[in-house]
Amino acid sequence: MSEPSKLPSRDMGALLMAMIDGEADAVEVKRVRAAMAADPKLAADAEAYRLTGRSLARLFDGIMAEAVPGQLVHTVMTAGIEGRRAAPAVRLVVARAPRWSGWLDGWRAPAAVFAATAIAFSAGLLVNGDVLHLAVAPVTLASNDPLVANGAVGEALSVSVTGAERNVVTSSGTVKIKMVETFRDSAGAACREYEAQAVVGPRQFGVACREQGAWHVKALLVGGARTGGQTTTAGDELGTALDDIAARIKSGDVVSMEAERKLIAEGW
Amino acid sequence: MNRVSDEFRERMVAFLPRLRRFAYALSGDAAQADDLAQDACVRALMHRDQWQAGTKFESWMFRITQNLWIDKRRSVKSRGVHQDIDSVVEPAGVDGRDVTEGRLTLAAVMKGMEVLSDDQRALMALVCIEGASYKEAAEALGVPIGTVMSRLARARQTLHAQLVPAAQVPASLKEKARE
């Protein structure tokens, strides 16, 4: 890496940056490339700036792959809403697990995991966590103020058949929503397990049940951010965790495809 | 606090990984980053009406976060939090000297970020980490595009100057390897 050169002119310096950032047009790129060909120092600077940019991006990759702390999700979902109670004092595991080994370490403690999910359900809840390190933070919502899936997820829950992937364009980008399974809970309500993935951001794995004409979210795991087109392993583990949670809600067999189509047609 | 729809909240939840990353880039400290992200979310929820549908949600959130960070920094009158290099998430690198070089570079970049002003750091985070266009960065920070360009140039040159010693080490390592 070289010392930064004194750029030939202020304009060329700005153009060099613009080219690196993809903000220069074709004519400007040509001009900068010609200048770089004539001045190796300028070319070295360009490479150094690119390296800095790549290093910066890599430096913060890790935080994108981490599960978002449950307390943070809880704050967003409940702040300012009267009737929603604060998170329970017992926070089962903290989210920033990679730097310490907690007393609940992944699936190696199945009994404890069961306890965690059971407590969360009895609280009637939002669950969030990175299952690889089992960051689970149950959040209690008041029974008369449930978390209801609306918007893109709510629509997909109402109209998508199992296995179909639905691309929904939202103002924050395209979100892929896929129904994993439809089943009934012990009260006979239709429930659906789903996955949602934004182009950038964490994956969501949820179970929602149809109650009083709305999709009530019974469990929601958020994590496994996708970076560089790859989904982290944590996301796959979260999916497995939700399967386990869904199995606890499920009563009887999975709803058949034919019965599912009928439910969709009849508006659940 | 005004009534906020669940859809808006879900959108904010989906944005949290990027918000945390931005907050981390600003503060250089994981715990402070989560506090900052949480404060930004609460402020955004309180002022939900100030965000207009059709405008960029991300830019609005980044701006709130940046303003909060500046407020925090002013209130403590300190020169930022120093990041323990050992606690920086290590990259998935390759074996041998490249790893050493990579670590040195990343550590130096982190150190270099501390030297930047708050405005420069926010801009580097938006453009180099979040991939924002100049226009988006200008919108997020509330400055003209010309200011974005000149500030970015200064930030890059400052960072580059910080990295020079790190670059010299790998060069010397290469010399040693040839001996």
Interface residues (C-beta under 8 A of the other chain):
Chain A: M1 E3 P4 G13 A14 M17 A18 D21 E23 D45 A48 Y49 L51 T52 G53 S55 L56 A57 R58 L59 F60 D61 G62 I63 M64 E66 V68 P69 Q71 L72 V73 T75 V76 M77 A79 G80 I81 R96 R99 L147 V148 A149 N150 G151 V153 T170 S171 S172 V175 A198 V200 G201 P202 Q204 V222 A225
Chain B: M1 N2 V4 S5 D6 E7 R9 E10 R11 M12 V13 A14 F15 L16 P17 R18 R20 R21 Y24 A25 A30 A33 D34 A37 Q38 C41 V42 L45 M46 A53 G54 F57 E58 S87 V88 V89 E90 P91 T105 L106 V109 M110 G112 M113 M124 A125 V127 C128 I129 S133 Y134 M149 S150 L152 A153 R156 Q157 L159 H160 A161 L163 V164 A166 A167
